[in-house]
Amino acid sequence: MGSLERSKKKVQLWKKAAVHFALCFVMGFFTGFAPTGKAPGLSSRSVISSNNSSAETLHSPPQQHSSRNLISQQQQQQQQQQPQPQPQPRSSSGIQDPSSPDLKTEEEVTGTADLGSKLKLTPRRLIIIITPTNARDPHQGVHLRRLANTLRLVPPPLLWVVVEPSAGKKKELSEMLRSTGTMYRHLEYRENFTAAEAELEHQRNLALKHLERHRLSGIVHFAGIHSVYDLDFFDHLRETE
């Protein structure tokens, strides 16, 4: 009896398994033929997106043309809004109206002409100062230093020509001339003189020969070592003809 019950239970289990398998197979078979709901939506979206992209590509050139047209219209409006220069009124004879603000009077024209003539830069004339020296003067160095400080303040161009005998104190005078900062020429001579007037005349002639030899043109003035000058004197000296 026990073996029969066990065989019946096994048969029932196999039957249940076969029925379950058959139901699953039938359900899977029929679901395979059923249409899905997502596929049509996706295809429609892809078609719509492709249509939109093509429409954008087709309609993009008209947008560029429209923007260019707008820019050109704005430029034309700006040109129209700008004030145009009005023609100056003229009389029947063709002469400009004197009441117009652009017409300059004769006084303004002459004033501008005078201003232009004043602004013209005229070069200063060269002043040549010739200074003879006296070796017998114990205070010669002090007087030359005072004259050098005066000539330093004179606006250029200025040339200082200093003449002394070769037996004089050449080193001290040369150092003093270099420290002045002015353009100078240091001349020497070997002749001996007993008279002071003859030596003074020889020094002046030696300086003039030096200017002639080197073709230095300017206003020549003989300045002694004891002379004292005002700066206005040199301005008037340049104005002499």
Disulfide bonds with the S-S distance in Angstrom:
none
